Amino acid sequence: MTSLFYLLLVFLAVVILLAVGRPLYQAILGGLCLTAVLYQIPPGEILHLMGNVFTHWGSLSVLLSLYLITYLQRMLEARQQIKLAQQDLNGLFHNRRVNAGIAPMFIGLLPSAAAMILCGDIVKEATDGYLEPEEQAFITSWFRHIPESSLPTYASVLLLMNLADAQLPPFMLAMLGPVCALMAIGYFQYLRRLPKDPGTPVSTDKKADAVHLFQHLWSLLLIIAVILIFKVSVVTAVLLSILLCLFVYRFSFQEVKRMVVSAFEKKLILNTFLVLVLKEFIQFTGVLLLLPQVISQLPIPPFLTFAILFFLGGIISGAQGIIALGTPLAMASLQGGIPTLVLLMGMAHAASQVSPTHVCLVVASDYYHVTLGQLVKKTLPNSLLFCTFILAYYLLLRWVM
């Protein structure tokens, strides 16, 4: 019980530091220091555990994937491929609702808060005069983050797979239900209020528009296809896409050199590294072996306990923080499996949409000149609705699988 109490103190330390406004890396550092002190981890062992992040491929691949995907994003920005894809969608569907919803989802394939600005440009053009600014901010954030719930271009998904030692293809297949639910919630709440006509000339060659859409998004679609079909690592798939882009888009040496530096987002890499180190620390303590018996004594079902934990913890710490802290515990207590991964990811995703530590929410509110509170007020009821769906979907998966 003492070991479990220490783990609770570590968790509370991270939560409190975030609650008082400290950035994620400082909160995780506080948790690491407290873990080392409470569990009396020797200095030599601390260095060894930190080194494991670089010597174990599962952890190192997370960091490499983040850098490579950001590098690919810089390449696509340099050739305006995402913006051109939005124009293709307009010609292909000639539907304002599609522009406002589907285009941000395509942009959402890229894991960067900076992509929110481009999403804002598209959504604003499609919804001006029909939705209020806080509603536009909701649409921008909600649809742009739908891919974040299930695709391996995001740190939270990579981290969850790494912690659970799970395979991506079955997880992504199981997440089709939650993805459809997220789309339906956003559509029936706001998108259906938009007129379909975008006010532009009707395309005379939709086949050409479809071909152009593929031409502008092939590099992103290739990553997903290679992972699903050939079951290679994310690092390999992204490297393949980058190499092909170098030749297809004819990047000069100077362009390639500049992007090597600009693709290194220090804050994102540091936060992810510290989360992976915290995982190593928690595994070293051996406290996870004690949890199943303790959680089974709670007056509510264990799955509901972890659902609440991931939602509330995700609001305070963000998806990565709660996934790092809670995934090993949940996998040990709920016997793991795809249904458990869907439950954890779904609750963490719902929480991230209302989390004040989520940078994208700040960017979206600033873009539309609304307060973060106004955006969260629009998002919270929809996040809770999605949580209800996830709980029912989890029970269904448990029954089917």
Kinemage of the C-alpha trace (Angstrom):
@kinemage 1
@onewidth
@group {chain A} dominant
@subgroup {mainchain}
@vectorlist {calphas} color= white
{ca met a 1} P 0.000 0.000 0.000
{ca thr a 2} L 2.934 2.316 0.637
{ca ser a 3} L 4.093 1.906 -2.964
{ca leu a 4} L 0.610 2.700 -4.234
{ca phe a 5} L 0.401 5.747 -2.015
{ca tyr a 6} L 3.726 6.973 -3.402
{ca leu a 7} L 2.386 6.538 -6.929
{ca leu a 8} L -0.674 8.593 -5.991
{ca leu a 9} L 1.600 11.351 -4.681
{ca val a 10} L 3.523 11.362 -7.954
{ca phe a 11} L 0.300 11.643 -9.922
{ca leu a 12} L -0.992 14.448 -7.705
{ca ala a 13} L 2.309 16.319 -8.055
{ca val a 14} L 2.006 16.318 -11.851
{ca val a 15} L -1.650 17.363 -11.683
{ca ile a 16} L -0.999 20.179 -9.187
{ca leu a 17} L 1.917 21.587 -11.183
{ca leu a 18} L -0.251 21.691 -14.291
{ca ala a 19} L -3.163 23.189 -12.369
{ca val a 20} L -1.021 26.106 -11.181
{ca gly a 21} L -0.009 26.880 -14.745
{ca arg a 22} L 3.348 25.148 -15.104
{ca pro a 23} L 4.134 23.787 -18.602
{ca leu a 24} L 3.940 20.054 -19.229
{ca tyr a 25} L 7.696 19.474 -19.229
{ca gln a 26} L 8.039 21.069 -15.768
{ca ala a 27} L 5.136 19.014 -14.414
{ca ile a 28} L 6.643 15.768 -15.724
{ca leu a 29} L 10.055 16.736 -14.356
{ca gly a 30} L 8.439 17.283 -10.961
{ca gly a 31} L 6.865 13.838 -11.157
{ca leu a 32} L 10.198 12.282 -12.133
{ca cys a 33} L 12.040 13.916 -9.239
{ca leu a 34} L 9.383 12.864 -6.728
{ca thr a 35} L 9.402 9.304 -8.083
{ca ala a 36} L 13.188 9.103 -7.719
{ca val a 37} L 13.020 10.379 -4.133
{ca leu a 38} L 10.058 8.331 -2.890
{ca tyr a 39} L 11.193 5.057 -4.453
{ca gln a 40} L 14.867 5.778 -3.697
{ca ile a 41} L 16.067 5.158 -7.247
{ca pro a 42} L 19.903 5.310 -7.293
{ca pro a 43} L 21.528 7.972 -9.507
{ca gly a 44} L 23.140 5.318 -11.692
{ca glu a 45} L 19.786 3.630 -12.241
{ca ile a 46} L 18.200 6.988 -13.122
{ca leu a 47} L 20.745 7.468 -15.918
{ca his a 48} L 20.159 3.910 -17.066
{ca leu a 49} L 16.378 4.384 -17.215
{ca met a 50} L 16.778 7.634 -19.170
{ca gly a 51} L 19.126 5.872 -21.564
{ca asn a 52} L 16.502 3.193 -22.174
{ca val a 53} L 14.477 5.726 -24.165
{ca phe a 54} L 17.279 5.825 -26.736
{ca thr a 55} L 18.379 2.193 -26.570
{ca his a 56} L 14.900 0.610 -26.766
{ca trp a 57} L 13.482 0.901 -30.292
{ca gly a 58} L 9.889 1.147 -29.077
{ca ser a 59} L 10.636 4.408 -27.264
{ca leu a 60} L 13.177 5.795 -29.718
{ca ser a 61} L 10.810 5.254 -32.645
{ca val a 62} L 8.271 7.578 -31.017
{ca leu a 63} L 10.770 10.448 -30.985
{ca leu a 64} L 12.013 9.717 -34.505
{ca ser a 65} L 8.461 9.528 -35.850
{ca leu a 66} L 7.563 12.921 -34.408
{ca tyr a 67} L 10.581 14.572 -35.998
{ca leu a 68} L 10.121 12.930 -39.393
{ca ile a 69} L 6.415 13.731 -39.577
{ca thr a 70} L 7.138 17.360 -38.708
{ca tyr a 71} L 9.784 17.375 -41.446
{ca leu a 72} L 7.233 16.059 -43.951
{ca gln a 73} L 4.865 18.798 -42.864
{ca arg a 74} L 7.491 21.435 -43.677
{ca met a 75} L 7.884 19.922 -47.136
{ca leu a 76} L 4.158 20.009 -47.859
{ca glu a 77} L 3.874 23.575 -46.569
{ca ala a 78} L 6.682 24.633 -48.896
{ca arg a 79} L 4.732 23.315 -51.906
{ca gln a 80} L 1.236 24.361 -50.643
{ca gln a 81} L -0.059 20.828 -51.047
{ca ile a 82} L -2.654 20.975 -48.233
{ca lys a 83} L -4.106 24.270 -49.430
{ca leu a 84} L -4.376 22.945 -52.964
{ca ala a 85} L -6.138 19.853 -51.637
{ca gln a 86} L -8.819 22.097 -50.124
{ca gln a 87} L -9.444 23.618 -53.542
{ca asp a 88} L -9.756 20.123 -54.996
{ca leu a 89} L -12.356 19.227 -52.371
{ca asn a 90} L -14.349 22.305 -53.311
{ca gly a 91} L -14.395 21.273 -56.945
{ca leu a 92} L -15.048 17.622 -56.211
{ca phe a 93} L -17.957 17.962 -53.763
{ca his a 94} L -19.070 21.581 -54.307
{ca asn a 95} L -20.356 21.497 -50.737
{ca arg a 96} L -19.703 24.100 -48.069
{ca arg a 97} L -20.224 21.497 -45.341
{ca val a 98} L -17.537 19.254 -46.791
{ca asn a 99} L -15.095 22.154 -46.951
{ca ala a 100} L -15.732 23.046 -43.315
{ca gly a 101} L -15.494 19.479 -42.022
{ca ile a 102} L -13.454 17.255 -44.307
{ca ala a 103} L -10.717 19.735 -45.214
{ca pro a 104} L -9.659 20.260 -41.558
{ca met a 105} L -9.633 16.487 -41.133
{ca phe a 106} L -7.139 16.163 -43.975
{ca ile a 107} L -5.013 18.901 -42.446
{ca gly a 108} L -5.389 17.046 -39.161
{ca leu a 109} L -3.160 14.317 -40.564
{ca leu a 110} L -0.290 16.612 -39.587
{ca pro a 111} L 0.600 16.770 -35.863
{ca ser a 112} L 1.313 20.464 -35.424
{ca ala a 113} L -0.546 23.279 -33.718
{ca ala a 114} L 0.555 25.541 -36.582
{ca ala a 115} L -1.765 23.600 -38.895
{ca met a 116} L -4.684 25.075 -36.941
{ca ile a 117} L -4.134 28.414 -38.698
{ca leu a 118} L -4.650 26.843 -42.122
{ca cys a 119} L -7.726 25.038 -40.797
{ca gly a 120} L -9.035 28.369 -39.542
{ca asp a 121} L -8.616 29.960 -42.979
{ca ile a 122} L -10.660 27.187 -44.616
{ca val a 123} L -13.405 26.990 -41.997
{ca lys a 124} L -13.776 30.761 -41.777
{ca glu a 125} L -14.239 31.036 -45.526
{ca ala a 126} L -16.857 28.264 -45.489
{ca thr a 127} L -18.825 29.417 -42.421
{ca asp a 128} L -18.612 33.223 -42.297
{ca gly a 129} L -22.096 34.686 -41.996
{ca tyr a 130} L -23.608 31.375 -40.901
{ca leu a 131} L -21.879 30.562 -37.594
{ca glu a 132} L -20.731 32.664 -34.638
{ca pro a 133} L -16.958 32.966 -33.997
{ca glu a 134} L -17.020 30.549 -31.046
{ca glu a 135} L -18.940 28.055 -33.194
{ca gln a 136} L -16.369 28.453 -35.962
{ca ala a 137} L -13.626 27.835 -33.401
{ca phe a 138} L -15.399 24.655 -32.276
{ca ile a 139} L -15.733 23.320 -35.833
{ca thr a 140} L -12.083 24.102 -36.564
{ca ser a 141} L -10.771 22.393 -33.447
{ca trp a 142} L -13.222 19.469 -33.370
{ca phe a 143} L -12.756 18.277 -36.959
{ca arg a 144} L -9.042 19.068 -37.156
{ca his a 145} L -8.457 16.734 -34.189
{ca ile a 146} L -10.512 13.755 -35.349
{ca pro a 147} L -7.447 12.072 -36.934
{ca glu a 148} L -5.629 12.565 -33.620
{ca ser a 149} L -7.919 9.995 -32.040
{ca ser a 150} L -6.609 7.069 -34.058
{ca leu a 151} L -3.812 7.785 -36.546
{ca pro a 152} L -0.109 7.060 -35.945
{ca thr a 153} L 0.882 10.557 -37.028
{ca tyr a 154} L 0.197 11.688 -33.451
{ca ala a 155} L 2.294 11.280 -30.329
{ca ser a 156} L -0.636 10.225 -28.142
{ca val a 157} L -1.467 7.246 -30.387
{ca leu a 158} L 2.190 6.251 -30.725
{ca leu a 159} L 2.657 6.531 -26.975
{ca leu a 160} L -0.444 4.448 -26.235
{ca met a 161} L 0.695 1.716 -28.627
{ca asn a 162} L 4.177 1.765 -27.132
{ca leu a 163} L 2.980 1.549 -23.536
{ca ala a 164} L 0.496 -1.222 -24.320
{ca asp a 165} L 2.879 -3.076 -26.671
{ca ala a 166} L 0.008 -3.281 -29.164
{ca gln a 167} L -0.291 -3.378 -32.960
{ca leu a 168} L -1.670 -0.394 -34.895
{ca pro a 169} L -3.861 -2.080 -37.564
{ca pro a 170} L -6.433 -3.718 -35.223
{ca phe a 171} L -6.560 -0.578 -33.077
{ca met a 172} L -7.193 1.683 -36.074
{ca leu a 173} L -9.893 -0.679 -37.346
{ca ala a 174} L -11.651 -0.633 -33.971
{ca met a 175} L -11.444 3.169 -33.866
{ca leu a 176} L -13.594 3.543 -37.002
{ca gly a 177} L -16.683 3.612 -34.763
{ca pro a 178} L -15.449 6.484 -32.550
{ca val a 179} L -14.228 8.406 -35.616
{ca cys a 180} L -17.698 8.167 -37.175
{ca ala a 181} L -19.230 9.281 -33.877
{ca leu a 182} L -16.960 12.344 -33.740
{ca met a 183} L -17.924 13.277 -37.293
{ca ala a 184} L -21.638 12.805 -36.583
{ca ile a 185} L -21.506 14.931 -33.424
{ca gly a 186} L -19.828 17.812 -35.247
{ca tyr a 187} L -22.116 17.524 -38.250
{ca phe a 188} L -25.480 17.444 -36.468
{ca gln a 189} L -24.427 20.107 -33.986
{ca tyr a 190} L -23.273 22.767 -36.466
{ca leu a 191} L -22.378 21.700 -40.013
{ca arg a 192} L -25.931 20.867 -41.045
{ca arg a 193} L -26.834 24.520 -40.432
{ca leu a 194} L -24.614 25.549 -43.350
{ca pro a 195} L -26.010 25.799 -46.883
{ca lys a 196} L -24.427 23.266 -49.182
{ca asp a 197} L -23.644 25.651 -52.065
{ca pro a 198} L -20.131 27.119 -51.520
{ca gly a 199} L -20.816 30.007 -53.903
{ca thr a 200} L -18.207 28.954 -56.451
{ca pro a 201} L -18.654 27.688 -60.033
{ca val a 202} L -19.576 24.041 -60.339
{ca ser a 203} L -16.680 21.878 -61.471
{ca thr a 204} L -16.956 20.538 -65.003
{ca asp a 205} L -14.462 17.737 -64.432
{ca lys a 206} L -14.876 15.998 -61.072
{ca lys a 207} L -12.676 13.156 -62.203
{ca ala a 208} L -9.815 15.605 -62.636
{ca asp a 209} L -10.556 17.094 -59.200
{ca ala a 210} L -10.351 13.618 -57.640
{ca val a 211} L -7.049 12.957 -59.374
{ca his a 212} L -5.661 16.317 -58.225
{ca leu a 213} L -6.833 15.652 -54.660
{ca phe a 214} L -4.880 12.406 -54.628
{ca gln a 215} L -1.872 14.162 -56.157
{ca his a 216} L -1.837 16.713 -53.357
{ca leu a 217} L -2.378 14.224 -50.507
{ca trp a 218} L -0.538 11.131 -51.732
{ca ser a 219} L 2.377 11.629 -49.347
{ca leu a 220} L 0.091 11.481 -46.302
{ca leu a 221} L -2.093 8.681 -47.596
{ca leu a 222} L 1.012 6.659 -48.459
{ca ile a 223} L 2.103 6.601 -44.815
{ca ile a 224} L -1.205 5.174 -43.626
{ca ala a 225} L -1.402 2.662 -46.498
{ca val a 226} L 2.140 1.351 -46.029
{ca ile a 227} L 1.596 0.863 -42.286
{ca leu a 228} L -1.701 -0.952 -42.762
{ca ile a 229} L -0.746 -3.104 -45.765
{ca phe a 230} L 2.893 -3.948 -45.096
{ca lys a 231} L 2.832 -3.529 -41.296
{ca val a 232} L 6.101 -1.596 -41.249
{ca ser a 233} L 7.045 0.906 -38.574
{ca val a 234} L 5.881 4.515 -38.692
{ca val a 235} L 9.504 5.631 -39.046
{ca thr a 236} L 9.981 3.506 -42.167
{ca ala a 237} L 6.715 4.663 -43.732
{ca val a 238} L 7.412 8.358 -43.152
{ca leu a 239} L 11.002 8.045 -44.388
{ca leu a 240} L 9.716 6.470 -47.584
{ca ser a 241} L 7.257 9.315 -48.077
{ca ile a 242} L 9.933 11.952 -47.427
{ca leu a 243} L 12.364 10.387 -49.896
{ca leu a 244} L 9.714 10.275 -52.603
{ca cys a 245} L 8.724 13.889 -51.910
{ca leu a 246} L 12.349 14.995 -52.344
{ca phe a 247} L 12.284 13.758 -55.943
{ca val a 248} L 8.660 14.470 -56.844
{ca tyr a 249} L 8.728 18.093 -55.598
{ca arg a 250} L 12.383 18.683 -56.585
{ca phe a 251} L 13.604 20.224 -53.356
{ca ser a 252} L 16.936 22.005 -53.506
{ca phe a 253} L 19.746 21.223 -51.066
{ca gln a 254} L 19.255 24.579 -49.334
{ca glu a 255} L 15.559 23.874 -48.781
{ca val a 256} L 16.312 20.443 -47.351
{ca lys a 257} L 18.956 21.922 -45.064
{ca arg a 258} L 16.626 24.627 -43.705
{ca met a 259} L 13.877 22.128 -42.965
{ca val a 260} L 16.263 19.892 -40.999
{ca val a 261} L 16.446 22.652 -38.402
{ca ser a 262} L 12.875 23.998 -38.590
{ca ala a 263} L 11.365 20.504 -38.218
{ca phe a 264} L 12.924 20.074 -34.787
{ca glu a 265} L 10.154 21.341 -32.501
{ca lys a 266} L 11.977 21.411 -29.174
{ca lys a 267} L 8.917 21.613 -26.948
{ca leu a 268} L 7.175 18.659 -28.600
{ca ile a 269} L 10.286 16.463 -28.535
{ca leu a 270} L 11.162 17.367 -24.938
{ca asn a 271} L 7.669 16.733 -23.614
{ca thr a 272} L 7.507 13.367 -25.347
{ca phe a 273} L 10.974 12.362 -24.117
{ca leu a 274} L 10.095 13.165 -20.506
{ca val a 275} L 6.829 11.235 -20.765
{ca leu a 276} L 8.767 8.201 -22.014
{ca val a 277} L 11.238 8.546 -19.130
{ca leu a 278} L 8.349 8.681 -16.658
{ca lys a 279} L 7.106 5.421 -18.158
{ca glu a 280} L 10.506 3.849 -17.464
{ca phe a 281} L 10.467 5.114 -13.871
{ca ile a 282} L 6.994 3.724 -13.172
{ca gln a 283} L 7.911 0.352 -14.647
{ca phe a 284} L 11.049 0.248 -12.476
{ca thr a 285} L 9.041 0.661 -9.254
{ca gly a 286} L 7.063 -2.543 -9.900
{ca val a 287} L 3.975 -0.951 -8.387
{ca leu a 288} L 1.787 -1.984 -11.317
{ca leu a 289} L 1.623 -5.552 -10.053
{ca leu a 290} L -0.310 -4.371 -6.977
{ca leu a 291} L -3.035 -2.442 -8.775
{ca pro a 292} L -5.464 -5.066 -10.122
{ca gln a 293} L -6.336 -6.303 -6.627
{ca val a 294} L -6.798 -2.776 -5.250
{ca ile a 295} L -8.913 -1.506 -8.157
{ca ser a 296} L -11.145 -4.582 -8.021
{ca gln a 297} L -12.241 -3.482 -4.526
{ca leu a 298} L -13.653 -0.133 -5.681
{ca pro a 299} L -17.482 0.225 -5.596
{ca ile a 300} L -17.713 0.847 -9.343
{ca pro a 301} L -16.615 -1.308 -12.288
{ca pro a 302} L -12.859 -1.026 -12.968
{ca phe a 303} L -13.418 0.094 -16.569
{ca leu a 304} L -15.512 3.015 -15.338
{ca thr a 305} L -12.816 3.932 -12.825
{ca phe a 306} L -10.241 4.225 -15.582
{ca ala a 307} L -12.663 6.009 -17.897
{ca ile a 308} L -13.164 8.729 -15.288
{ca leu a 309} L -9.442 8.814 -14.538
{ca phe a 310} L -8.505 9.307 -18.176
{ca phe a 311} L -11.103 12.015 -18.746
{ca leu a 312} L -10.369 14.096 -15.657
{ca gly a 313} L -6.630 13.481 -15.857
{ca gly a 314} L -6.632 14.300 -19.559
{ca ile a 315} L -8.311 17.650 -18.934
{ca ile a 316} L -5.544 18.635 -16.533
{ca ser a 317} L -2.492 17.015 -18.086
{ca gly a 318} L -3.493 16.566 -21.731
{ca ala a 319} L -3.719 13.271 -23.623
{ca gln a 320} L -0.003 12.443 -23.497
{ca gly a 321} L 0.287 13.032 -19.772
{ca ile a 322} L -2.652 10.844 -18.733
{ca ile a 323} L -1.741 8.143 -21.254
{ca ala a 324} L 1.755 7.959 -19.759
{ca leu a 325} L 0.457 7.812 -16.200
{ca gly a 326} L -2.591 5.613 -16.654
{ca thr a 327} L -2.070 3.217 -19.565
{ca pro a 328} L 0.190 0.687 -17.790
{ca leu a 329} L -2.215 0.663 -14.835
{ca ala a 330} L -5.282 0.157 -17.012
{ca met a 331} L -3.703 -2.555 -19.152
{ca ala a 332} L -2.729 -4.489 -16.015
{ca ser a 333} L -6.126 -4.072 -14.364
{ca leu a 334} L -8.485 -4.535 -17.334
{ca gln a 335} L -6.560 -7.395 -18.984
{ca gly a 336} L -5.673 -5.164 -21.914
{ca gly a 337} L -6.894 -5.854 -25.416
{ca ile a 338} L -8.311 -3.646 -28.177
{ca pro a 339} L -11.505 -2.704 -26.257
{ca thr a 340} L -9.389 -1.287 -23.421
{ca leu a 341} L -7.198 0.694 -25.839
{ca val a 342} L -10.296 2.159 -27.498
{ca leu a 343} L -11.733 3.116 -24.098
{ca leu a 344} L -8.526 4.821 -22.969
{ca met a 345} L -7.897 6.636 -26.245
{ca gly a 346} L -11.516 7.735 -26.535
{ca met a 347} L -11.637 9.222 -23.046
{ca ala a 348} L -8.234 10.887 -23.435
{ca his a 349} L -9.290 12.368 -26.779
{ca ala a 350} L -12.532 13.737 -25.343
{ca ala a 351} L -10.586 15.301 -22.488
{ca ser a 352} L -8.002 16.894 -24.792
{ca gln a 353} L -10.752 18.830 -26.572
{ca val a 354} L -11.471 20.786 -23.375
{ca ser a 355} L -8.010 20.763 -21.804
{ca pro a 356} L -6.458 24.172 -21.082
{ca thr a 357} L -3.044 22.583 -21.646
{ca his a 358} L -3.936 21.787 -25.263
{ca val a 359} L -2.035 24.332 -27.375
{ca cys a 360} L -4.345 23.958 -30.376
{ca leu a 361} L -7.312 25.246 -28.379
{ca val a 362} L -5.379 28.392 -27.554
{ca val a 363} L -4.450 28.862 -31.229
{ca ala a 364} L -8.064 28.366 -32.359
{ca ser a 365} L -9.481 30.800 -29.796
{ca asp a 366} L -6.869 33.411 -30.705
{ca tyr a 367} L -7.581 33.016 -34.427
{ca tyr a 368} L -11.307 33.681 -33.985
{ca his a 369} L -10.799 36.292 -31.248
{ca val a 370} L -12.812 34.381 -28.649
{ca thr a 371} L -11.792 33.380 -25.155
{ca leu a 372} L -10.671 29.867 -24.327
{ca gly a 373} L -13.645 29.674 -21.971
{ca gln a 374} L -16.076 30.391 -24.830
{ca leu a 375} L -14.546 27.611 -26.918
{ca val a 376} L -14.572 25.117 -24.039
{ca lys a 377} L -18.198 25.993 -23.288
{ca lys a 378} L -19.126 24.921 -26.824
{ca thr a 379} L -16.934 21.826 -26.720
{ca leu a 380} L -17.635 20.370 -23.260
{ca pro a 381} L -21.215 19.104 -23.915
{ca asn a 382} L -20.048 17.418 -27.112
{ca ser a 383} L -17.046 15.856 -25.372
{ca leu a 384} L -19.328 14.431 -22.680
{ca leu a 385} L -21.640 13.064 -25.368
{ca phe a 386} L -18.658 11.380 -27.000
{ca cys a 387} L -17.632 9.899 -23.631
{ca thr a 388} L -21.080 8.322 -23.334
{ca phe a 389} L -20.657 6.780 -26.774
{ca ile a 390} L -17.182 5.451 -25.888
{ca leu a 391} L -18.471 3.710 -22.756
{ca ala a 392} L -21.255 1.996 -24.703
{ca tyr a 393} L -18.869 1.147 -27.554
{ca tyr a 394} L -16.378 -0.381 -25.093
{ca leu a 395} L -19.054 -2.661 -23.651
{ca leu a 396} L -20.091 -3.666 -27.172
{ca leu a 397} L -16.509 -4.503 -28.146
{ca arg a 398} L -16.074 -6.534 -24.953
{ca trp a 399} L -19.201 -8.505 -25.797
{ca val a 400} L -18.217 -9.055 -29.440
{ca met a 401} L -14.527 -9.774 -28.875
